[in-house]
Amino acid sequence: MKMKWVFIGILLSLSIGMIPSSILAGGIAIPPQVLAFGGKTFAGFQDPEYQSYDQTLREYLVKRIDQQFGIALDPKKYSGFDLLEIKALFKCKKSNEPFDMFLEMFPKGW
């Protein structure tokens, strides 16, 4: 019975130790400017705090997409959520598929 608790304790400590390393894997960390908005609720799209969050998110994602895929996007043309979806699609695309094919799915400007 005691061995069971020791085994559970070891597994628990290993899993807790792996969480930060998986989040920060490859030296990729979300900047504090984006994390500052974590857990906040916004009144709507016109809320100044939401607009600040969206602008910060767009700038961060445009920079990450350029670093990872070599595609320079204009942060004014896409919303933060569009850029999140674009980044996810770029990660899943086949090597012979062009990036433009995925960008055509998103409306330009708003």
Residue pairs with C-beta under 8 A, 6 or more apart in sequence:
23 29
28 64
30 60
31 60
33 56
33 60
34 53
34 56
34 57
34 60
37 49
37 52
37 53
37 56
40 49
40 53
42 49
42 50
42 53
43 50
44 50
45 51
53 80
54 79
54 80
55 75
57 80
57 83
57 84
58 75
58 76
58 78
58 79
58 80
58 83
59 75
61 75
61 80
61 83
61 84
61 86
61 87
62 72
62 73
62 74
62 75
62 83
64 87
65 71
65 73
65 83
65 86
65 87
65 90
66 72
66 73
68 87
68 90
69 90
69 99
71 90
71 99
73 83
73 86
73 103
75 83
76 109
77 108
77 109
78 86
78 106
78 108
79 110
82 106
85 106
86 102
86 103
86 106
89 102
89 105
90 99
90 102
93 99
93 102
